[in-house]
Every structure is written in structure tokens, then in C-alpha cells.
């Protein structure tokens, strides 16, 4: 009997970025199509999986301790976003805090912070674009240091900086998180004022929504700010989480899987209610395992998927790809005549994730292939030994 081919396709899961979202991997169909190198890769460098995805530097340990109650006390929003951007030294935080203090002082000295809260919000917004965000929108510019030093920004970094300055001059603000986008919200006595921080002409066009939409689309490529029905108001802790998982998208695009998993785990820790942060962590683990399997590093891929089960045992792509990794692993071992080793791999996999139809049927197929191979070899004897 021929070894039955696996009918279900491996699943590469999508990862979302804010500013706007970018699909890095698409759902596969039912056809099995493992791209890249196949076969057990003995020459590939060993991949050491992190024992704990939540790897914190000392500054992050302080931040996460401060954020454990969902609020920031010892850290400002600017501090938290810079740490989430990758800053690991306190003197760097102090440098940017001093820079912000100078900007706030300049704002006050301008004499323009008068009148209604709406007017003051406009003053802050226009000051931000004139003094800081002067080099234009870039999808991958989540890092606050790039915005502060070079003037390049995306919706996350621009919204963080607007909220930092607005809060310093007494405005009540929060962030807005939407699928694929981030904005700011100013809380006014007559209702909220939503601010598209990537659009330097936003306040000039408040009375012309159609023109607003056109300008936003020209800036970011799509007008994600128009439908805010799914927007979630978020606090500074959750805005820092956005910085982390946006970094994760950039790292994944560069196939830096471990670093992407680490920063996504930090985002989930800071904002457990964020479905985007959690989904990106799961997708990163899954797509990392696919990449390992494509390179023939089956044992490491299987171990990573087992780690994924501990994060979310109901995440369907883990189940599908756990089977696919072992299917390819067993196929390669049988193709090399290493039948006993293939049986051992299946036994360990079934013990770790019992109940799967593939793991119940595959050992019988391996024994039949082993027997047929030995029958075709003159003088050979099939022992039918169980794997050790």
C-alpha cells in the first residue's frame, strides 16, 4: 500500500501592523505546497528556542512592574514608548525627556495655548508637525527615536507623540486602536475629537470629511481613519504595547523570528485584551515553525509548535502544522531508510499531542513501507521491532 498523502495544506497565518496593516503571510489552500528546501538539514545551524518568550532587559523589568496594574506611574508615555522601541538605557530616556520638556516650554511660550480645548489641540497638532514630524510618513517608522531625531513617522509614533504633548498642556487624551490603524482622541466637554495624526492638514479640513479622507489616503495608502466603529480607546500602557507589536511585524518581515516572538510576547503582557497583539504572537510562532520545517529542521519546528500549544491550545494552525512537520519528517526518514527512527518520532509526537488521526495511522504505514523495502532487498529479514 502506498503511504497516504496528507490532504490538508499547511497554514501560514497573517500578521497585522498598525499604519496600516500588512499581510506578510496568506492562508494556504488545501493543496500541500511546502516551499523552500526540504529534507532533514544536518548542516543548518542549531536554532535555540527561547525558554521564555518574555525576555526583559532591566529597564523593561522596571516598566513592566510599573505597568502591572494597567497604569503608568514611574514611567511617562514617552518613556514607555521609547522602551518599547528598543531603548535600554536610562540616560537615553532622560535625553528625550529633556527634549520633550524643551518642546513643551516652547509651546507655552508661543502664547497660542489659549481659548477652547479644541483650539489648543489644534495648536499642539500643528506644532508637532512643524517641529517634529517634518520628514514625512513611513510605514515602518514605529521607533520613537526615528520620529524624534529624523522626523519620519507612522500612525503609532505620531499618535504617541501627539498624546505626549497634548497631555503636557492639560488636554485629556487617549489612543485609538483599530484594525490596521492608530489615531488619537481628545476628550472634550462636547464630545470626543478624533485626530488623524498622520495627516498634517487634519484640523484645516475638519469641515470637509471627503477631503480629509482623500488626504489621508494619499498619505498612508488607504483611509483607515474613516470607519471608527471598531475603535478601542487605549491608555498609555496599551499604546506602548502597540509599539512592541508593530516592531514585531518589521522583525518578521526580515525573518527575525525569535526577536519577533519576543516583542510580541511583551505586547501581550502589557495589553492582554489586544486581539491584534495576541494574534501576532501566535502567527509569529506558527510562521517561524513553518520556516524551520521548510529548512528541514523538523525537531526544532515541532518543539516550537508544542510551545505554541501551551500559549493557545485551540489555535488551529498549530494543529495543522504540527501534523505537517511530522509528516514531512517521517517522509524524509523513510526515504532515507531510517524507519525505526521514523517510528520513534511518531511515538514521541503522539505522546505530546495524542488523538490525531495521522498519528494513529502513520505507524502502520511506516511498518508497511519498511517491510516492503526489506522484501525487495534479497536476504534481508524484517524484524518488526518497536521503536526504543
Secondary structure as the mmCIF struct_conf table of DSSP 4:
data_model
#
loop_
_struct_conf.conf_type_id
_struct_conf.id
_struct_conf.beg_label_comp_id
_struct_conf.beg_label_asym_id
_struct_conf.beg_label_seq_id
_struct_conf.end_label_comp_id
_struct_conf.end_label_asym_id
_struct_conf.end_label_seq_id
HELX_LH_PP_P HELX_LH_PP_P1 UNK A 2 UNK A 6
BEND BEND1 UNK A 8 UNK A 8
HELX_LH_PP_P HELX_LH_PP_P2 UNK A 9 UNK A 10
HELX_LH_PP_P HELX_LH_PP_P3 UNK A 12 UNK A 14
BEND BEND2 UNK A 18 UNK A 20
BEND BEND3 UNK A 25 UNK A 25
BEND BEND4 UNK A 30 UNK A 31
BEND BEND5 UNK A 36 UNK A 36
BEND BEND6 UNK A 39 UNK A 39
BEND BEND7 UNK A 42 UNK A 44
HELX_LH_PP_P HELX_LH_PP_P4 UNK A 45 UNK A 47
BEND BEND8 UNK A 51 UNK A 51
BEND BEND9 UNK A 53 UNK A 53
HELX_RH_AL_P HELX_RH_AL_P1 UNK A 58 UNK A 66
HELX_RH_3T_P HELX_RH_3T_P1 UNK A 67 UNK A 69
BEND BEND10 UNK A 70 UNK A 71
BEND BEND11 UNK A 73 UNK A 75
HELX_RH_AL_P HELX_RH_AL_P2 UNK A 77 UNK A 85
TURN_TY1_P TURN_TY1_P1 UNK A 86 UNK A 86
HELX_RH_AL_P HELX_RH_AL_P3 UNK A 90 UNK A 109
TURN_TY1_P TURN_TY1_P2 UNK A 110 UNK A 111
BEND BEND12 UNK A 115 UNK A 115
HELX_RH_AL_P HELX_RH_AL_P4 UNK A 117 UNK A 131
TURN_TY1_P TURN_TY1_P3 UNK A 132 UNK A 132
BEND BEND13 UNK A 135 UNK A 135
STRN STRN1 UNK A 136 UNK A 137
TURN_TY1_P TURN_TY1_P4 UNK A 139 UNK A 140
HELX_RH_AL_P HELX_RH_AL_P5 UNK A 144 UNK A 150
STRN STRN2 UNK A 152 UNK A 153
HELX_RH_AL_P HELX_RH_AL_P6 UNK A 155 UNK A 168
TURN_TY1_P TURN_TY1_P5 UNK A 169 UNK A 170
STRN STRN3 UNK A 173 UNK A 178
TURN_TY1_P TURN_TY1_P6 UNK A 179 UNK A 180
STRN STRN4 UNK A 181 UNK A 188
TURN_TY1_P TURN_TY1_P7 UNK A 189 UNK A 190
STRN STRN5 UNK A 191 UNK A 195
TURN_TY1_P TURN_TY1_P8 UNK A 197 UNK A 198
TURN_TY1_P TURN_TY1_P9 UNK A 200 UNK A 202
HELX_RH_3T_P HELX_RH_3T_P2 UNK A 203 UNK A 205
TURN_TY1_P TURN_TY1_P10 UNK A 206 UNK A 207
HELX_RH_AL_P HELX_RH_AL_P7 UNK A 209 UNK A 220
BEND BEND14 UNK A 221 UNK A 222
TURN_TY1_P TURN_TY1_P11 UNK A 224 UNK A 225
BEND BEND15 UNK A 226 UNK A 226
TURN_TY1_P TURN_TY1_P12 UNK A 229 UNK A 230
STRN STRN6 UNK A 232 UNK A 234
HELX_RH_AL_P HELX_RH_AL_P8 UNK A 236 UNK A 253
TURN_TY1_P TURN_TY1_P13 UNK A 254 UNK A 255
HELX_RH_AL_P HELX_RH_AL_P9 UNK A 257 UNK A 270
TURN_TY1_P TURN_TY1_P14 UNK A 272 UNK A 273
HELX_RH_AL_P HELX_RH_AL_P10 UNK A 275 UNK A 294
TURN_TY1_P TURN_TY1_P15 UNK A 295 UNK A 296
HELX_RH_AL_P HELX_RH_AL_P11 UNK A 298 UNK A 311
TURN_TY1_P TURN_TY1_P16 UNK A 313 UNK A 314
HELX_RH_AL_P HELX_RH_AL_P12 UNK A 316 UNK A 335
TURN_TY1_P TURN_TY1_P17 UNK A 336 UNK A 337
HELX_RH_AL_P HELX_RH_AL_P13 UNK A 339 UNK A 352
BEND BEND16 UNK A 353 UNK A 353
TURN_TY1_P TURN_TY1_P18 UNK A 354 UNK A 355
HELX_RH_AL_P HELX_RH_AL_P14 UNK A 357 UNK A 375
TURN_TY1_P TURN_TY1_P19 UNK A 376 UNK A 376
BEND BEND17 UNK A 377 UNK A 377
TURN_TY1_P TURN_TY1_P20 UNK A 378 UNK A 379
HELX_LH_PP_P HELX_LH_PP_P5 UNK A 385 UNK A 387
#
